[in-house]
Amino acid sequence: NLNATKSSETDVIVGLQLTDVKKNDRAQPAHYTLNVRKGILEVNPPGAGDEQIVINTDTLTWKQLVLYKLTPETAVADGKVVISGGTPDSFYEFMKLFR
């Protein structure tokens, strides 16, 4: 649930790789592009590498994050989430858009 008020001035593209879900190529993880733009979230197939942050995690951890059963800080500290192309702080700020 994207918080439209918090994200009304946001324009960020984030990659999400679910490491335990394989798509057409069984050797590659499922990859999605999350585009938050002016209060709207678009979920798309991977883009042209224009993501500012890439989140690498498994499905269970992602579900726990979006259901607020696991904090982003704990997930990073425990190694359940690996961030590339950005910093842990940029990941924390992105996740705050959903509260």
Beta strands, then each sheet from edge to edge (+ up, - down):
strand 1: 11-22
strand 2: 29-37
strand 3: 40-44
strand 4: 53-57
strand 5: 82-84
sheet 1: 3+ 2- 1+ 4+ 5-
end
